[in-house]
Amino acid sequence: MTTQNQASLYVSEKIVQNVKTITFIRSSMSAITGSAAGILGLTGYYGFIFYGITSLFTSFLIWSAKAQAKPGLYFRNGLDVWTEGVFGGLFSYVLFWTLLYGIVHVYD
Amino acid sequence: MTVIVSLGKFLGWIGFLTLFHSAYSTYEHLSYLKAVEKIPNEMPIEITVECLISIVIFAISIIMVAGPLKPILMKDEMTKKTIDKVDIRPNFNTFNHRCRSMRSLVN
């Protein structure tokens, strides 16, 4: 299939809207899990392992509750629901992790 | 739809309160350990559990607040549109209508 045909196969506004929804969920969840990691006092690799587990949990929630287990209907590539915005979320995760760790564990 | 969103916002406030409470409990516990001069080695299990539960509450609330995903296939989009919406094109608008010739007939 040529690119021209593929472009007319999808509605581009809906693609943008879906990506926006997924980004909202991802960034909120990474901020909150980052705060939790800081409160729990995780350091080093444990924090990144915690991010991996919680982002897998978030992906599963999106896949099951938002995409009704049929991501092919909402994304051009069905695997996007697991990978979209994971690395972008890592930065806000680290930000909130260090902030809450500093507030709770370091300064008193 | 709006009921779900407002319920999700309410859950989000509960999640925020539990997260804040666990943060404050951790802070209190650490300052208590410092006051009695013990080495902080492990957090009490209640605080950890409260923190993890608040993550779950937040996850549910965010899922509820975020809008539904939209189907992206053009096929599904076209089934919702009527033929008048698809077929409308400005190219075929007619601005000359029969009134002009009718007027000459009347006069």
Backbone of each chain as ProteinMPNN parsed JSONL, in Angstrom:
{"seq_chain_A": "MTTQNQASLYVSEKIVQNVKTITFIRSSMSAITGSAAGILGLTGYYGFIFYGITSLFTSFLIWSAKAQAKPGLYFRNGLDVWTEGVFGGLFSYVLFWTLLYGIVHVYD", "coords_chain_A": {"N_chain_A": [[0.847, -1.204, 0.0], [0.587, 2.184, -0.86], [1.961, 5.29, 0.503], [0.18, 7.348, 0.227], [-2.336, 6.162, 0.091], [-2.385, 5.038, 2.607], [-2.444, 7.269, 4.206], [-4.982, 8.251, 3.756], [-6.422, 6.366, 4.971], [-6.67, 6.693, 7.667], [-7.979, 8.871, 10.25], [-6.535, 11.856, 10.86], [-6.854, 13.749, 12.901], [-7.997, 12.345, 14.958], [-5.979, 10.572, 15.618], [-4.082, 12.327, 16.686], [-5.526, 13.239, 18.866], [-5.816, 10.902, 20.4], [-3.143, 10.379, 21.03], [-2.672, 12.573, 22.613], [-4.358, 12.068, 24.802], [-3.164, 9.71, 25.811], [-0.649, 10.699, 26.479], [-1.328, 12.463, 28.507], [-2.249, 10.669, 30.505], [0.092, 9.179, 30.924], [1.993, 11.137, 31.775], [0.853, 12.168, 34.1], [0.723, 9.853, 35.667], [3.454, 9.237, 35.857], [4.412, 11.392, 37.305], [3.093, 10.999, 39.747], [3.871, 8.403, 40.548], [6.543, 8.907, 40.763], [6.582, 10.695, 42.929], [5.729, 8.881, 44.868], [7.857, 7.071, 44.869], [9.843, 8.709, 45.874], [8.838, 9.178, 48.456], [8.83, 6.595, 49.489], [11.503, 6.314, 49.661], [13.294, 5.255, 47.801], [16.403, 4.47, 46.263], [18.928, 4.799, 43.737], [19.238, 2.05, 41.488], [16.877, 0.813, 42.252], [14.84, 2.674, 42.134], [14.536, 3.062, 39.358], [13.797, 0.527, 38.591], [11.381, 0.43, 39.911], [10.038, 2.396, 38.446], [9.874, 1.065, 36.0], [8.165, -1.074, 36.651], [5.807, 0.287, 37.475], [5.178, 1.737, 35.173], [4.642, -0.294, 33.431], [2.356, -1.245, 34.654], [0.701, 1.009, 34.286], [0.567, 0.975, 31.464], [-0.773, -1.408, 31.124], [-3.216, -0.738, 32.276], [-4.098, 1.27, 30.494], [-4.268, -0.239, 28.171], [-6.222, -2.096, 28.884], [-8.429, -0.718, 30.078], [-8.805, 1.66, 28.656], [-8.366, 1.13, 25.919], [-9.891, -1.083, 25.561], [-8.746, -3.637, 25.201], [-8.294, -3.76, 22.509], [-6.098, -2.4, 20.874], [-5.494, -1.88, 18.25], [-7.579, -0.526, 17.069], [-7.346, 2.078, 17.883], [-4.79, 2.999, 17.537], [-2.206, 3.424, 15.108], [-0.19, 1.571, 15.095], [-0.483, -1.23, 17.005], [1.202, -1.755, 19.143], [1.931, 0.661, 20.105], [0.513, 1.447, 22.308], [1.822, 0.411, 24.452], [4.325, 1.585, 24.43], [4.223, 4.328, 23.963], [5.302, 7.44, 24.97], [6.79, 6.553, 27.184], [9.511, 7.039, 27.681], [9.496, 9.803, 27.757], [8.009, 10.171, 30.04], [9.755, 9.273, 31.952], [11.483, 11.336, 32.64], [9.921, 13.262, 34.018], [9.278, 11.619, 36.065], [11.765, 11.205, 37.384], [12.247, 13.795, 38.2], [10.133, 14.32, 40.09], [10.648, 12.286, 41.856], [13.234, 12.887, 42.927], [12.586, 15.337, 44.066], [10.584, 14.773, 46.058], [12.007, 12.929, 47.578], [14.027, 14.53, 48.517], [12.516, 16.369, 50.063], [11.276, 14.739, 52.02], [13.182, 12.883, 53.044], [15.755, 14.041, 53.172], [15.957, 16.838, 53.97], [15.32, 18.243, 57.141]], "CA_chain_A": [[0.0, 0.0, 0.0], [1.397, 3.407, -0.912], [1.749, 6.172, 1.647], [-1.011, 8.169, -0.035], [-3.497, 5.375, 0.496], [-2.367, 4.84, 4.05], [-2.824, 8.524, 4.838], [-6.429, 8.432, 3.688], [-7.059, 5.274, 5.705], [-6.864, 7.095, 9.055], [-8.358, 10.258, 10.51], [-5.345, 12.305, 11.581], [-7.211, 14.461, 14.138], [-8.262, 11.354, 16.008], [-4.668, 10.058, 16.048], [-3.487, 13.344, 17.564], [-6.3, 13.273, 20.111], [-5.464, 9.721, 21.183], [-1.791, 10.552, 21.574], [-2.788, 13.552, 23.693], [-4.937, 11.368, 25.958], [-2.163, 8.79, 26.358], [0.404, 11.497, 27.1], [-1.878, 12.964, 29.781], [-2.245, 9.585, 31.484], [1.481, 8.814, 31.224], [2.747, 12.129, 32.542], [0.3, 12.22, 35.458], [1.13, 8.667, 36.411], [4.867, 9.233, 36.206], [4.597, 12.351, 38.395], [2.608, 10.445, 41.009], [4.73, 7.302, 40.975], [7.802, 9.522, 41.18], [6.389, 11.148, 44.308], [5.673, 7.706, 45.745], [9.209, 6.532, 44.993], [10.562, 9.578, 46.792], [8.332, 8.965, 49.811], [9.304, 5.287, 49.927], [12.932, 6.395, 49.911], [14.071, 4.41, 46.897], [17.607, 5.095, 45.719], [19.687, 4.034, 42.752], [18.534, 1.248, 40.483], [15.545, 0.419, 42.701], [13.884, 3.659, 41.621], [14.274, 2.823, 37.943], [13.02, -0.71, 38.525], [10.02, 0.823, 40.313], [9.416, 3.069, 37.293], [9.527, 0.05, 35.008], [6.98, -1.832, 37.093], [4.597, 1.112, 37.472], [4.777, 2.117, 33.814], [3.993, -1.491, 32.881], [1.008, -1.216, 35.236], [-0.042, 2.046, 33.564], [0.302, 0.494, 30.11], [-1.818, -2.423, 31.197], [-4.483, -0.037, 32.516], [-4.513, 1.913, 29.245], [-4.622, -1.283, 27.227], [-7.449, -2.805, 29.24], [-9.577, 0.129, 30.393], [-9.028, 2.713, 27.659], [-8.434, 0.606, 24.554], [-10.735, -2.283, 25.594], [-7.943, -4.767, 24.71], [-8.176, -3.729, 21.048], [-5.36, -1.166, 20.568], [-5.445, -1.656, 16.807], [-8.639, 0.399, 16.66], [-7.071, 3.436, 18.327], [-3.43, 3.395, 17.19], [-1.793, 2.855, 13.826], [0.52, 0.35, 15.47], [-1.079, -1.631, 18.274], [2.202, -1.762, 20.212], [2.116, 2.027, 20.595], [-0.132, 1.622, 23.602], [2.787, 0.022, 25.497], [5.582, 2.333, 24.371], [4.023, 5.77, 23.744], [5.539, 8.348, 26.08], [7.435, 5.952, 28.349], [10.772, 7.738, 27.961], [9.155, 11.164, 28.158], [7.551, 10.131, 31.428], [10.88, 8.986, 32.848], [12.097, 12.574, 33.125], [9.105, 13.837, 35.085], [9.403, 10.68, 37.195], [13.003, 11.496, 38.122], [12.057, 15.111, 38.811], [9.318, 14.215, 41.302], [11.348, 11.357, 42.756], [14.266, 13.617, 43.667], [11.952, 16.394, 44.861], [9.961, 14.226, 47.268], [13.061, 12.324, 48.401], [14.675, 15.643, 49.208], [11.636, 16.954, 51.078], [10.929, 13.825, 53.11], [14.293, 12.142, 53.655], [17.028, 14.742, 53.309], [15.859, 18.049, 54.788], [14.38, 18.207, 58.266]], "C_chain_A": [[0.885, 1.258, 0.0], [1.09, 4.292, 0.293], [0.494, 7.026, 1.467], [-2.266, 7.433, 0.43], [-3.569, 5.226, 2.004], [-2.794, 6.108, 4.787], [-4.333, 8.702, 4.815], [-7.182, 7.325, 4.416], [-7.414, 5.705, 7.125], [-7.334, 8.539, 9.136], [-7.279, 10.865, 11.392], [-5.695, 13.045, 12.867], [-7.427, 13.487, 15.292], [-6.961, 10.757, 16.524], [-4.036, 11.022, 17.035], [-4.193, 13.359, 18.907], [-5.964, 12.084, 21.005], [-4.091, 9.851, 21.808], [-1.815, 11.534, 22.737], [-3.339, 12.9, 24.964], [-3.905, 10.472, 26.635], [-1.062, 9.566, 27.068], [-0.058, 12.062, 28.441], [-1.808, 11.886, 30.854], [-0.818, 9.268, 31.916], [2.157, 9.84, 32.106], [2.178, 12.256, 33.942], [0.773, 11.035, 36.27], [2.604, 8.706, 36.763], [5.154, 10.261, 37.283], [4.208, 11.722, 39.725], [3.479, 9.284, 41.477], [6.109, 7.81, 41.383], [7.708, 10.026, 42.6], [6.397, 9.971, 45.268], [7.056, 7.113, 45.939], [10.039, 7.379, 45.948], [10.137, 9.371, 48.229], [8.83, 7.631, 50.356], [10.808, 5.275, 50.156], [13.751, 5.47, 49.036], [15.284, 5.175, 46.399], [18.192, 4.185, 44.644], [18.798, 3.262, 41.794], [17.122, 0.88, 40.914], [14.478, 1.385, 42.187], [13.534, 3.407, 40.172], [13.51, 1.522, 37.739], [11.561, -0.422, 38.891], [9.313, 1.533, 39.165], [9.006, 2.06, 36.235], [8.26, -0.693, 35.378], [5.728, -0.972, 36.977], [4.194, 1.537, 36.069], [4.179, 0.916, 33.078], [2.543, -1.578, 33.372], [0.128, -0.189, 34.522], [-0.405, 1.594, 32.151], [-0.811, -0.535, 30.113], [-3.176, -1.776, 31.428], [-4.993, 0.616, 31.24], [-5.019, 0.867, 28.27], [-5.977, -1.887, 27.563], [-8.632, -1.864, 29.392], [-9.852, 1.151, 29.298], [-9.199, 2.125, 26.27], [-9.278, -0.656, 24.458], [-10.049, -3.481, 24.935], [-7.865, -4.836, 23.189], [-7.426, -2.47, 20.62], [-5.275, -0.871, 19.076], [-6.496, -0.681, 16.308], [-8.24, 1.845, 16.9], [-5.68, 3.926, 17.968], [-3.056, 2.737, 15.868], [-1.034, 1.559, 14.028], [0.027, -0.03, 16.867], [-0.11, -1.624, 19.433], [2.436, -0.377, 20.788], [1.536, 2.227, 21.987], [0.82, 1.238, 24.746], [3.991, 0.943, 25.527], [5.406, 3.846, 24.322], [4.3, 6.561, 25.024], [6.219, 7.759, 27.296], [8.713, 6.712, 28.701], [10.548, 9.194, 28.312], [8.738, 11.207, 29.615], [8.68, 9.907, 32.404], [11.468, 10.263, 33.437], [11.249, 13.228, 34.208], [9.119, 12.927, 36.309], [10.625, 11.028, 38.041], [12.896, 12.829, 38.852], [11.295, 14.995, 40.125], [9.957, 13.287, 42.335], [12.368, 12.124, 43.599], [13.657, 14.695, 44.555], [11.396, 15.847, 46.168], [10.989, 13.556, 48.171], [13.767, 13.411, 49.198], [13.816, 16.196, 50.324], [11.502, 16.022, 52.279], [12.172, 13.305, 53.821], [15.532, 12.979, 53.951], [16.911, 15.927, 54.269], [14.932, 17.804, 55.966], [14.697, 19.3, 59.277]], "O_chain_A": [[1.826, 1.359, 0.788], [0.107, 4.084, 1.005], [-0.169, 7.381, 2.441], [-3.14, 8.011, 1.076], [-4.642, 5.277, 2.604], [-3.418, 6.044, 5.846], [-4.905, 9.248, 5.759], [-8.412, 7.332, 4.477], [-8.34, 5.162, 7.727], [-7.119, 9.33, 8.218], [-7.111, 10.452, 12.539], [-4.932, 12.989, 13.832], [-7.086, 13.768, 16.441], [-6.836, 10.466, 17.714], [-3.522, 10.618, 18.078], [-3.557, 13.476, 19.955], [-5.84, 12.231, 22.221], [-3.887, 9.486, 22.966], [-1.09, 11.371, 23.718], [-2.846, 13.152, 26.063], [-3.776, 10.466, 27.859], [-0.59, 9.154, 28.128], [0.719, 12.134, 29.393], [-1.367, 12.143, 31.974], [-0.539, 9.107, 33.104], [2.822, 9.482, 33.078], [2.938, 12.436, 34.894], [1.178, 11.185, 37.423], [2.988, 8.263, 37.845], [6.045, 10.049, 38.106], [4.911, 11.891, 40.722], [3.795, 9.184, 42.662], [6.766, 7.221, 42.241], [8.623, 9.825, 43.398], [6.99, 10.039, 46.345], [7.402, 6.696, 47.044], [10.834, 6.857, 46.729], [10.974, 9.385, 49.132], [9.206, 7.529, 51.523], [11.339, 4.348, 50.767], [14.782, 4.954, 49.467], [15.211, 6.377, 46.143], [17.979, 2.972, 44.644], [17.756, 3.745, 41.351], [16.255, 0.656, 40.069], [13.365, 0.98, 41.851], [12.371, 3.521, 39.785], [12.681, 1.414, 36.836], [10.635, -0.949, 38.275], [8.127, 1.304, 38.929], [7.933, 2.171, 35.641], [7.388, -0.917, 34.538], [4.708, -1.421, 36.454], [3.005, 1.685, 35.788], [3.32, 1.077, 32.212], [1.634, -1.931, 32.621], [-1.027, -0.463, 34.194], [-1.53, 1.797, 31.694], [-1.675, -0.546, 29.236], [-4.176, -2.203, 30.852], [-6.181, 0.532, 30.93], [-6.052, 1.045, 27.624], [-6.785, -2.161, 26.675], [-9.722, -2.158, 28.901], [-11.01, 1.478, 29.036], [-10.071, 2.557, 25.517], [-9.376, -1.246, 23.383], [-10.681, -4.245, 24.206], [-7.426, -5.843, 22.633], [-8.035, -1.558, 20.062], [-5.011, 0.265, 18.682], [-6.333, -0.075, 15.249], [-8.725, 2.746, 16.216], [-5.397, 5.119, 18.072], [-3.521, 1.643, 15.548], [-1.186, 0.594, 13.279], [0.115, 0.769, 17.799], [-0.524, -1.502, 20.586], [3.064, -0.239, 21.838], [2.006, 3.069, 22.752], [0.643, 1.69, 25.878], [4.627, 1.07, 26.574], [6.352, 4.579, 24.611], [3.62, 6.38, 26.034], [6.235, 8.393, 28.351], [8.972, 6.997, 29.87], [11.317, 9.771, 29.08], [9.062, 12.147, 30.34], [8.583, 10.304, 33.565], [11.9, 10.28, 34.59], [11.785, 13.7, 35.211], [8.99, 13.39, 37.442], [10.532, 11.134, 39.264], [13.386, 12.98, 39.971], [11.741, 15.503, 41.154], [9.814, 13.491, 43.541], [12.37, 12.027, 44.827], [14.141, 14.944, 45.659], [11.684, 16.368, 47.246], [10.864, 13.605, 49.394], [14.066, 13.247, 50.381], [14.316, 16.466, 51.416], [11.602, 16.464, 53.423], [12.223, 13.284, 55.05], [16.281, 12.669, 54.877], [17.652, 16.023, 55.247], [13.864, 17.215, 55.8], [14.01, 19.421, 60.291]]}, "seq_chain_B": "MTVIVSLGKFLGWIGFLTLFHSAYSTYEHLSYLKAVEKIPNEMPIEITVECLISIVIFAISIIMVAGPLKPILMKDEMTKKTIDKVDIRPNFNTFNHRCRSMRSLVN", "coords_chain_B": {"N_chain_B": [[-21.15, 10.489, 31.383], [-19.962, 12.841, 32.437], [-20.411, 12.293, 35.079], [-18.669, 10.203, 35.607], [-16.252, 11.554, 35.218], [-16.323, 13.488, 37.292], [-16.414, 11.818, 39.497], [-13.944, 10.605, 39.181], [-12.303, 12.821, 39.638], [-12.85, 13.278, 42.317], [-11.866, 10.885, 43.445], [-9.218, 11.331, 42.805], [-8.593, 13.423, 44.57], [-8.793, 12.03, 46.974], [-6.704, 10.208, 46.617], [-4.584, 12.026, 46.53], [-4.664, 13.027, 49.146], [-4.09, 10.681, 50.65], [-1.539, 10.118, 49.714], [-0.164, 12.4, 50.531], [-0.497, 12.121, 53.261], [0.956, 9.785, 53.742], [3.485, 10.683, 53.085], [3.863, 12.601, 55.086], [3.735, 10.959, 57.314], [6.013, 9.388, 56.969], [7.956, 11.358, 57.261], [7.517, 12.135, 59.936], [8.097, 9.733, 61.231], [10.796, 9.422, 60.615], [11.861, 11.652, 61.927], [11.227, 10.991, 64.511], [12.813, 8.694, 64.856], [15.259, 9.896, 64.705], [15.159, 11.45, 66.988], [15.168, 9.585, 69.084], [17.555, 8.556, 68.615], [18.072, 6.316, 66.902], [19.1, 4.179, 64.226], [17.785, 4.779, 61.069], [16.5, 2.125, 59.471], [14.414, 0.571, 58.303], [11.231, 1.268, 56.895], [7.988, 1.512, 58.465], [5.522, -0.984, 57.693], [2.942, -0.089, 57.249], [3.062, 2.495, 56.222], [4.298, 2.137, 53.749], [2.411, 0.493, 52.482], [0.221, 2.244, 52.436], [1.177, 4.212, 50.724], [1.476, 2.769, 48.314], [-1.182, 2.031, 47.874], [-2.286, 4.527, 47.456], [-1.169, 5.113, 44.978], [-2.539, 3.287, 43.37], [-5.176, 4.231, 43.663], [-4.875, 6.757, 42.494], [-4.249, 5.952, 39.89], [-6.648, 4.786, 39.031], [-8.308, 7.044, 39.181], [-7.141, 8.762, 37.286], [-7.462, 7.326, 34.951], [-10.217, 7.478, 34.84], [-10.654, 10.225, 34.565], [-9.364, 10.997, 32.195], [-10.256, 11.452, 28.806], [-12.256, 9.379, 26.546], [-10.67, 7.12, 24.19], [-10.49, 7.644, 20.667], [-11.777, 5.983, 17.785], [-9.614, 5.461, 15.02], [-9.831, 4.758, 12.392], [-10.71, 5.589, 9.047], [-12.859, 4.371, 7.926], [-14.606, 3.828, 10.096], [-15.159, 6.39, 10.81], [-16.548, 7.359, 8.63], [-18.931, 5.977, 8.731], [-20.387, 7.315, 10.571], [-21.018, 9.708, 9.444], [-23.394, 11.594, 7.522], [-24.654, 11.311, 4.124], [-25.029, 13.805, 3.047], [-23.237, 15.41, 4.412], [-20.785, 14.42, 3.58], [-20.894, 14.787, 0.869], [-21.029, 17.459, 0.319], [-19.933, 20.185, -1.504], [-18.305, 23.18, -2.344], [-17.942, 23.744, -5.009], [-20.103, 23.218, -6.656], [-22.102, 24.961, -6.093], [-24.88, 27.002, -6.948], [-25.406, 30.182, -8.012], [-26.867, 31.618, -9.743], [-30.159, 31.833, -10.226], [-33.548, 30.987, -11.134], [-35.045, 33.259, -10.834], [-34.341, 35.61, -12.075], [-35.015, 35.425, -14.816], [-37.684, 34.954, -14.493], [-38.628, 37.373, -13.553], [-38.435, 39.067, -15.769], [-40.398, 37.976, -17.301], [-42.696, 38.522, -15.853], [-42.759, 41.301, -15.878]], "CA_chain_B": [[-19.732, 10.813, 31.149], [-19.49, 13.835, 33.414], [-20.441, 11.66, 36.406], [-17.41, 9.464, 35.721], [-15.148, 12.513, 35.36], [-16.311, 14.099, 38.622], [-16.024, 10.751, 40.422], [-12.502, 10.459, 39.044], [-11.647, 13.94, 40.321], [-13.002, 13.021, 43.75], [-10.876, 9.848, 43.761], [-7.901, 11.957, 42.735], [-8.351, 14.134, 45.827], [-8.527, 11.018, 48.01], [-5.351, 9.725, 46.374], [-3.639, 13.072, 46.943], [-4.629, 13.077, 50.619], [-3.376, 9.519, 51.2], [-0.12, 10.264, 49.383], [0.366, 13.433, 51.421], [-0.462, 11.559, 54.608], [2.072, 8.843, 53.877], [4.713, 11.481, 53.096], [4.01, 13.213, 56.403], [4.032, 9.888, 58.273], [7.429, 9.044, 56.802], [8.734, 12.451, 57.845], [7.371, 12.022, 61.386], [8.806, 8.532, 61.684], [12.238, 9.67, 60.529], [12.291, 12.577, 62.97], [11.16, 10.237, 65.773], [14.012, 7.851, 64.938], [16.402, 10.763, 64.994], [15.054, 11.936, 68.371], [15.587, 8.544, 70.02], [18.903, 8.181, 68.177], [18.178, 5.012, 66.269], [19.448, 4.29, 62.805], [16.628, 4.408, 60.246], [16.796, 1.048, 58.519], [13.246, 0.13, 57.549], [9.991, 1.993, 57.135], [6.876, 0.637, 58.868], [4.822, -1.539, 56.534], [1.695, 0.653, 57.007], [3.327, 3.653, 55.366], [4.55, 1.616, 52.398], [1.139, 0.031, 51.918], [-0.607, 3.425, 52.16], [1.751, 4.852, 49.541], [1.149, 1.967, 47.13], [-2.629, 2.123, 47.653], [-2.581, 5.836, 46.859], [-0.843, 5.009, 43.547], [-3.638, 2.583, 42.69], [-6.32, 5.147, 43.625], [-4.565, 7.764, 41.483], [-4.33, 5.348, 38.561], [-8.064, 4.661, 38.676], [-8.885, 8.371, 38.963], [-6.636, 9.339, 36.035], [-8.147, 6.614, 33.875], [-11.585, 7.977, 34.751], [-10.691, 11.63, 34.157], [-8.946, 11.115, 30.792], [-11.359, 11.186, 27.894], [-12.159, 8.103, 25.835], [-9.923, 7.095, 22.937], [-11.365, 7.689, 19.493], [-11.349, 5.106, 16.694], [-8.913, 6.299, 14.052], [-10.021, 4.325, 11.005], [-11.599, 6.417, 8.239], [-14.045, 3.529, 7.735], [-15.53, 4.045, 11.202], [-15.548, 7.8, 10.802], [-17.508, 7.585, 7.553], [-20.248, 5.412, 9.05], [-21.128, 8.252, 11.422], [-21.39, 10.897, 8.681], [-24.464, 11.424, 6.542], [-24.182, 11.518, 2.76], [-25.047, 15.252, 2.771], [-22.016, 16.001, 4.949], [-19.638, 13.999, 2.769], [-21.052, 15.182, -0.529], [-21.162, 18.906, 0.147], [-18.751, 20.797, -2.107], [-18.657, 24.536, -2.794], [-17.782, 23.878, -6.459], [-21.349, 23.057, -7.398], [-23.13, 25.921, -5.674], [-25.428, 27.795, -8.042], [-25.879, 31.486, -7.532], [-27.847, 32.124, -10.72], [-31.359, 31.002, -10.222], [-34.536, 31.301, -12.172], [-35.798, 34.465, -10.516], [-34.01, 36.676, -13.016], [-35.825, 35.278, -16.026], [-39.095, 35.064, -14.102], [-38.972, 38.786, -13.394], [-38.643, 39.62, -17.097], [-41.695, 37.471, -17.773], [-43.764, 39.228, -15.13], [-42.819, 42.673, -16.388]], "C_chain_B": [[-19.206, 11.769, 32.209], [-19.496, 13.263, 34.827], [-19.131, 10.932, 36.645], [-16.249, 10.425, 35.962], [-15.129, 13.111, 36.759], [-15.98, 13.066, 39.702], [-14.515, 10.535, 40.39], [-11.755, 11.578, 39.735], [-11.71, 13.765, 41.828], [-11.984, 11.975, 44.219], [-9.464, 10.412, 43.743], [-7.58, 12.728, 43.999], [-8.063, 13.155, 46.954], [-7.1, 10.488, 47.867], [-4.314, 10.737, 46.813], [-3.52, 13.108, 48.456], [-3.86, 11.892, 51.193], [-1.884, 9.61, 50.901], [0.542, 11.273, 50.313], [0.501, 12.888, 52.834], [0.709, 10.596, 54.779], [3.399, 9.585, 53.874], [4.945, 12.068, 54.488], [4.34, 12.168, 57.462], [5.492, 9.481, 58.197], [8.312, 10.085, 57.474], [8.722, 12.367, 59.373], [8.187, 10.855, 61.936], [10.314, 8.764, 61.676], [12.689, 10.61, 61.636], [12.191, 11.92, 64.347], [12.409, 9.381, 65.954], [15.239, 8.687, 65.269], [16.394, 11.221, 66.45], [15.497, 10.869, 69.364], [16.933, 7.931, 69.628], [19.003, 6.718, 67.766], [18.564, 5.23, 64.81], [18.232, 3.898, 61.966], [17.005, 3.321, 59.243], [15.586, 0.649, 57.695], [12.025, 0.963, 57.915], [8.937, 1.015, 57.648], [6.063, 0.225, 57.638], [3.558, -0.733, 56.222], [1.928, 1.806, 56.036], [3.539, 3.215, 53.928], [3.251, 1.209, 51.725], [0.253, 1.216, 51.559], [-0.138, 4.123, 50.89], [1.357, 4.093, 48.27], [-0.343, 2.019, 46.823], [-2.979, 3.458, 47.018], [-2.218, 5.846, 45.374], [-1.984, 4.354, 42.79], [-4.857, 3.491, 42.569], [-6.108, 6.21, 42.551], [-4.706, 7.196, 40.077], [-5.777, 5.245, 38.111], [-8.647, 6.026, 38.359], [-8.413, 8.971, 37.652], [-7.29, 8.662, 34.842], [-9.573, 7.138, 33.714], [-11.637, 9.394, 34.216], [-10.344, 11.778, 32.674], [-10.092, 10.708, 29.877], [-11.189, 9.871, 27.166], [-11.306, 8.221, 24.587], [-10.903, 7.057, 21.773], [-10.866, 6.694, 18.448], [-10.752, 5.925, 15.563], [-9.173, 5.891, 12.62], [-11.031, 5.221, 10.296], [-12.931, 5.701, 8.022], [-15.092, 3.791, 8.831], [-16.036, 5.473, 11.232], [-16.663, 8.023, 9.77], [-18.883, 7.015, 7.878], [-21.074, 6.373, 9.888], [-21.618, 9.467, 10.639], [-22.54, 10.604, 7.732], [-23.916, 11.741, 5.162], [-24.15, 13.019, 2.416], [-23.765, 15.916, 3.261], [-20.812, 15.654, 4.08], [-19.684, 14.658, 1.397], [-21.02, 16.686, -0.73], [-19.843, 19.473, -0.392], [-19.134, 22.19, -2.59], [-18.606, 24.689, -4.314], [-19.112, 23.89, -7.198], [-22.462, 23.97, -6.9], [-23.588, 26.752, -6.869], [-25.96, 29.109, -7.489], [-26.868, 32.12, -8.513], [-29.085, 31.262, -10.643], [-32.429, 31.643, -11.083], [-35.265, 32.62, -11.939], [-35.565, 35.57, -11.54], [-34.892, 36.596, -14.271], [-37.321, 35.387, -15.709], [-39.523, 36.52, -14.044], [-39.246, 39.43, -14.757], [-39.984, 39.153, -17.667], [-42.845, 38.244, -17.147], [-43.9, 40.647, -15.657], [-43.253, 42.635, -17.84]], "O_chain_B": [[-18.151, 11.544, 32.802], [-18.705, 13.675, 35.675], [-18.546, 11.017, 37.725], [-15.376, 10.164, 36.789], [-14.064, 13.238, 37.363], [-15.343, 13.393, 40.703], [-13.884, 10.312, 41.424], [-10.71, 11.351, 40.345], [-10.749, 14.065, 42.537], [-11.327, 12.147, 45.245], [-8.619, 10.03, 44.552], [-6.442, 12.708, 44.467], [-7.198, 13.405, 47.793], [-6.379, 10.337, 48.853], [-3.291, 10.377, 47.395], [-2.418, 13.208, 48.996], [-3.065, 12.061, 52.118], [-1.057, 9.228, 51.728], [1.643, 11.052, 50.816], [1.486, 13.155, 53.522], [1.371, 10.584, 55.816], [4.337, 9.186, 54.564], [6.06, 12.042, 55.009], [5.111, 12.427, 58.386], [6.138, 9.255, 59.22], [9.28, 9.755, 58.159], [9.758, 12.504, 60.024], [8.869, 10.97, 62.955], [11.021, 8.36, 62.599], [13.753, 10.418, 62.225], [12.965, 12.242, 65.248], [12.994, 9.333, 67.036], [16.129, 8.259, 66.004], [17.444, 11.366, 67.077], [16.128, 11.186, 70.372], [17.387, 6.945, 70.209], [19.884, 5.983, 68.212], [18.379, 6.31, 64.247], [17.702, 2.8, 62.13], [17.739, 3.572, 58.287], [15.717, 0.41, 56.495], [11.812, 1.314, 59.076], [8.975, -0.17, 57.317], [5.935, 0.983, 56.676], [3.131, -0.686, 55.068], [1.114, 2.066, 55.15], [3.027, 3.838, 52.998], [3.01, 1.528, 50.56], [-0.395, 1.214, 50.512], [-0.95, 4.57, 50.08], [0.955, 4.698, 47.275], [-0.737, 2.048, 45.658], [-3.851, 3.532, 46.153], [-2.885, 6.515, 44.586], [-2.358, 4.801, 41.706], [-5.503, 3.533, 41.521], [-7.023, 6.532, 41.793], [-5.217, 7.865, 39.179], [-6.109, 5.567, 36.97], [-9.394, 6.174, 37.392], [-9.195, 9.625, 36.963], [-7.631, 9.311, 33.853], [-10.082, 7.233, 32.597], [-12.565, 9.742, 33.486], [-10.952, 12.586, 31.972], [-10.805, 9.74, 30.144], [-10.098, 9.301, 27.164], [-11.222, 9.293, 23.988], [-12.0, 6.509, 21.881], [-9.659, 6.572, 18.243], [-11.301, 6.959, 15.181], [-8.775, 6.609, 11.703], [-12.07, 5.571, 10.857], [-13.986, 6.33, 7.944], [-16.28, 3.951, 8.554], [-17.173, 5.742, 11.619], [-17.601, 8.781, 10.013], [-19.892, 7.502, 7.368], [-22.301, 6.279, 9.925], [-22.515, 10.179, 11.091], [-22.651, 9.499, 7.2], [-22.858, 12.356, 5.028], [-23.343, 13.452, 1.593], [-23.257, 16.849, 2.638], [-19.928, 16.484, 3.868], [-18.655, 15.037, 0.838], [-20.986, 17.143, -1.873], [-18.779, 19.265, 0.191], [-20.195, 22.357, -3.192], [-19.158, 25.645, -4.858], [-19.229, 24.509, -8.256], [-23.629, 23.777, -7.242], [-22.775, 27.155, -7.7], [-26.837, 29.14, -6.626], [-27.608, 33.038, -8.16], [-29.042, 30.075, -10.968], [-32.229, 32.702, -11.678], [-36.039, 33.046, -12.797], [-36.461, 36.361, -11.837], [-35.441, 37.604, -14.716], [-38.115, 35.844, -16.531], [-40.639, 36.865, -14.434], [-40.167, 40.235, -14.894], [-40.622, 39.875, -18.432], [-43.829, 38.577, -17.808], [-45.009, 41.141, -15.86], [-43.372, 43.681, -18.477]]}, "name": "protein", "num_of_chains": 2, "seq": "MTTQNQASLYVSEKIVQNVKTITFIRSSMSAITGSAAGILGLTGYYGFIFYGITSLFTSFLIWSAKAQAKPGLYFRNGLDVWTEGVFGGLFSYVLFWTLLYGIVHVYDMTVIVSLGKFLGWIGFLTLFHSAYSTYEHLSYLKAVEKIPNEMPIEITVECLISIVIFAISIIMVAGPLKPILMKDEMTKKTIDKVDIRPNFNTFNHRCRSMRSLVN"}
